[in-house]
Amino acid sequence: MKVAHIILAHKNPFQVERMIKRLSHPDVDCWLHIDKQSDIAPFKSMFLLKNVHTVYPRVNAKWASYGIVQAMLNGINAAMLTGTKYQYFSFLSGQDYPLRTPEAFLDYLQEYEGYEFIGNRPCDETLENMIRVRRYYLNDYSLPGKSLAERVLNILLGPRKLPFEIRKGPQWMTITSGAAEYVLKVSQENPRYVRFFKFTHAPDEFFVQTILYHSPFRSKMMNGMFHHMDWSERKKSPKTFTIQDYRELEASTQFFARKFDTQLDSVILDKLDERLNARLLQKNQLDVIE
């Protein structure tokens, strides 16, 4: 079982490197996309680590923009161009951190090989979702008076027609190499599809989900993901975990959690490392006994 983690990062290089080292395993490669607006120099040391590669071309992956989707596609393409036969592609952010060992993640994927682990819900479940896809957004553009331009655009053109059923789910997904290749092919051969999502708010929550829903991979789509997140603060982003949340994370059955910020609290990562090291030690002891 060979897995490629495609990591989208833009800050805290020491935290990103810490996560990559925790993900380290002979059957795991990390493909790191550094936001085009970020200085890549502080991240370069981690490209010297084993099984760590850089994603080019770099793009400006602004929050809620199509740039995030493009970074994901660039990551898939970069990994596939090497000819390495990956069974799965897993998407992470630079503010994620493992809750379980790499071996546990690989074992789980091996057991359920062939399934797509991706959030997959009807877009029309909420009014907010429908607004995101029915209105025109200019999130990829930096121009004076952008909000006014959006209002004028939506008045002149009216609500957008949905040319297909749209599905909704988090960006953080783990999909088979076959599904990843299919997504890449669709995006390259269907400029109208890409153009539709370039004017959608947060298209990373719709783009891949919709493609796979209308594909031969639909029957193997599991409506779920491997991330533990806390939305209790009711903000646009999930809660940033601190040491106060350790018990919650300890009880989680997920493989990853987000998000963390070592500039706010690094002790929580120390505690998680301590727990993971204990699990690895226990596994090694059992292997010796066997």
C-alpha positions in Angstrom: 0.0 0.0 0.0 1.6 3.2 -1.2 0.1 6.6 -0.1 0.7 10.1 -1.2 -0.2 12.9 1.2 -0.8 16.1 -0.7 -0.2 18.9 1.9 -1.3 22.5 1.3 0.7 24.9 3.5 1.3 28.6 3.8 2.8 29.3 7.2 4.5 27.9 10.3 7.3 25.9 8.5 8.6 24.3 11.7 5.1 23.0 12.5 4.7 21.6 8.9 8.1 19.8 9.2 7.0 18.4 12.5 3.9 16.9 11.0 5.8 15.5 8.0 8.2 13.8 10.3 5.3 12.3 12.2 3.8 11.0 8.9 7.1 9.4 7.9 6.9 5.8 6.7 8.6 3.8 3.9 5.2 3.5 2.1 4.3 7.2 2.5 5.3 10.1 0.3 4.5 13.7 1.2 3.9 16.2 -1.7 4.1 19.7 -0.3 2.5 22.7 -2.0 3.6 26.0 -0.6 1.3 28.9 -1.3 2.7 31.2 -4.0 2.2 34.2 -1.8 4.4 32.6 1.0 8.2 32.7 1.1 9.3 29.1 0.2 12.8 29.6 1.7 11.9 28.6 5.3 10.3 25.4 3.9 13.2 24.2 1.8 14.9 22.2 4.5 12.1 19.7 4.6 12.5 18.9 0.9 15.8 17.2 2.0 13.8 14.7 4.1 13.2 11.3 2.7 10.0 10.8 0.7 9.2 14.6 0.7 8.6 16.3 -2.6 7.6 19.8 -3.8 4.5 20.6 -5.9 5.0 22.8 -8.9 3.7 25.0 -10.2 2.8 26.9 -7.0 -0.5 28.9 -7.0 -2.1 31.5 -4.9 -4.5 29.3 -2.8 -6.5 32.0 -1.1 -9.2 31.0 1.3 -12.5 30.1 -0.6 -10.8 30.5 -4.0 -10.4 28.1 -6.9 -6.7 28.4 -6.3 -7.1 25.7 -3.6 -8.6 23.3 -6.1 -5.8 24.1 -8.5 -3.2 23.4 -5.8 -4.9 20.0 -5.2 -4.9 19.2 -8.9 -1.2 20.3 -9.2 -0.4 17.9 -6.4 -2.1 15.0 -8.0 -0.4 15.7 -11.3 3.1 16.2 -9.8 2.8 12.9 -8.0 1.6 11.0 -11.0 4.3 12.3 -13.3 6.9 10.5 -11.3 5.4 7.1 -12.3 5.1 6.0 -8.7 2.2 3.6 -8.3 0.2 5.1 -5.4 -3.0 3.4 -4.2 -4.3 6.4 -2.4 -4.0 10.2 -2.4 -4.8 11.9 0.9 -5.2 15.7 1.3 -3.9 17.5 4.4 -3.3 21.1 5.4 -0.2 22.4 7.0 -2.2 22.8 10.3 -3.2 19.2 10.5 -1.6 16.6 12.8 -1.8 12.8 13.1 -3.8 11.3 16.0 -2.7 7.8 15.1 0.4 6.1 13.6 1.2 5.9 9.9 0.9 2.1 10.2 -2.6 2.3 11.5 -3.6 4.6 8.6 -2.1 2.2 6.0 -3.6 -0.8 7.6 -7.1 0.8 7.5 -6.7 1.7 3.8 -5.5 -1.8 3.1 -8.6 -3.3 4.7 -11.0 -1.0 2.8 -8.9 -0.7 -0.4 -11.0 0.6 -3.3 -13.3 2.8 -1.4 -13.3 6.6 -1.7 -13.3 8.5 1.7 -14.9 11.8 0.8 -17.7 13.9 2.2 -20.6 13.6 -0.1 -23.9 15.4 0.7 -26.6 17.1 -1.4 -25.7 20.7 -2.1 -29.3 21.8 -1.5 -29.3 20.7 2.1 -28.7 24.3 3.2 -29.5 27.7 1.8 -25.9 28.8 2.4 -24.6 26.0 0.1 -27.0 27.1 -2.7 -26.0 30.7 -2.4 -22.3 29.7 -2.8 -23.0 28.0 -6.1 -25.9 30.2 -7.4 -24.1 33.5 -7.0 -21.0 34.7 -8.8 -17.9 35.2 -6.6 -14.6 36.8 -7.5 -12.5 35.1 -4.8 -9.6 34.5 -7.1 -9.2 38.1 -8.0 -7.6 41.0 -6.2 -9.1 44.2 -7.4 -10.4 47.5 -5.9 -14.1 47.4 -5.3 -14.4 43.7 -5.7 -17.5 43.5 -3.5 -19.2 46.1 -5.6 -18.2 44.2 -8.8 -19.7 41.0 -7.4 -23.0 42.8 -6.6 -23.2 44.3 -10.1 -22.3 41.0 -11.8 -25.0 39.2 -9.9 -27.6 41.9 -10.7 -26.8 41.9 -14.4 -26.5 38.1 -14.8 -29.0 36.9 -12.2 -28.7 33.5 -10.4 -26.6 30.9 -12.0 -28.2 27.8 -13.5 -26.8 24.6 -12.1 -25.8 22.4 -15.1 -25.6 19.2 -13.0 -26.3 18.0 -9.5 -23.7 19.4 -7.1 -22.4 17.5 -4.1 -20.9 19.0 -1.0 -18.2 17.9 1.4 -14.9 18.9 3.1 -11.7 19.3 1.1 -10.0 16.8 3.4 -10.5 13.6 1.5 -8.6 10.3 0.8 -9.3 8.9 -2.7 -7.9 6.1 -4.8 -5.4 6.7 -7.5 -8.0 5.7 -10.1 -10.4 8.4 -8.8 -7.6 11.0 -8.6 -6.6 10.3 -12.2 -10.3 10.6 -13.3 -10.6 13.9 -11.5 -7.5 15.2 -13.2 -8.8 14.0 -16.6 -12.2 15.7 -16.2 -10.6 19.0 -15.1 -8.3 19.0 -18.1 -10.9 18.0 -20.7 -13.9 20.1 -19.5 -13.0 23.8 -19.4 -16.7 24.7 -18.9 -16.8 22.6 -15.7 -13.7 24.4 -14.4 -15.0 27.8 -15.3 -18.2 27.2 -13.4 -16.3 26.5 -10.1 -13.9 29.4 -10.6 -16.8 31.7 -9.8 -18.1 29.5 -6.9 -17.4 30.3 -3.2 -15.1 27.7 -1.6 -15.1 25.4 -4.7 -12.8 22.9 -2.9 -16.0 21.7 -1.1 -17.8 20.9 -4.3 -15.4 20.3 -7.2 -14.0 16.8 -6.6 -17.1 15.7 -4.7 -19.3 16.4 -7.8 -17.0 14.8 -10.3 -16.8 11.5 -8.4 -20.6 11.5 -7.7 -21.2 11.5 -11.5 -18.5 8.9 -12.2 -18.0 5.1 -12.1 -16.5 5.7 -8.6 -19.8 6.7 -7.1 -20.7 3.3 -5.8 -17.6 3.2 -3.6 -17.9 6.7 -2.2 -18.0 6.6 1.6 -19.6 9.7 3.0 -16.9 10.5 5.5 -13.3 11.6 6.1 -10.5 11.0 8.5 -10.3 14.4 10.2 -11.4 15.4 13.7 -12.6 19.0 13.7 -14.5 21.2 16.2 -16.9 23.7 14.8 -18.4 24.7 18.1 -17.1 28.3 17.8 -19.4 28.7 14.7 -16.7 30.5 12.7 -15.6 30.1 9.1 -12.8 27.9 10.2 -12.7 25.1 12.8 -11.5 25.7 16.4 -7.7 25.8 16.9 -6.9 23.0 19.4 -4.9 23.7 22.5 -3.8 21.6 25.5 -7.2 22.1 26.9 -8.6 19.9 24.2 -6.3 17.0 24.7 -8.9 14.7 26.3 -11.2 15.3 23.3 -8.5 14.4 20.9 -7.4 11.4 22.9 -10.9 10.0 22.6 -11.2 10.6 18.9 -11.2 7.6 16.6 -10.0 9.7 13.6 -6.6 9.5 12.0 -5.9 13.3 11.9 -7.1 16.5 13.5 -7.2 20.1 12.5 -6.4 22.7 13.2 -3.3 23.5 15.3 -1.0 26.5 15.6 2.3 26.2 17.4 2.5 30.0 17.8 -0.6 29.7 19.9 0.1 26.4 21.7 2.8 23.8 20.9 2.3 21.8 24.1 -0.7 20.0 22.6 1.5 18.6 19.9 4.1 17.5 22.5 1.3 15.6 24.3 0.1 14.0 21.1 3.6 13.0 20.2 4.0 11.4 23.6 0.9 9.4 23.0 1.9 8.3 19.5 5.4 7.3 20.7 3.9 5.2 23.4 1.7 3.4 20.7 4.7 2.8 18.5 6.7 1.4 21.4 3.9 -0.9 22.3 3.6 -2.1 18.7 7.3 -2.8 18.5 7.2 -4.8 21.7 4.4 -6.9 20.4 6.3 -7.5 17.1 9.3 -8.7 19.1 7.1 -11.1 21.1 5.5 -12.5 17.9 
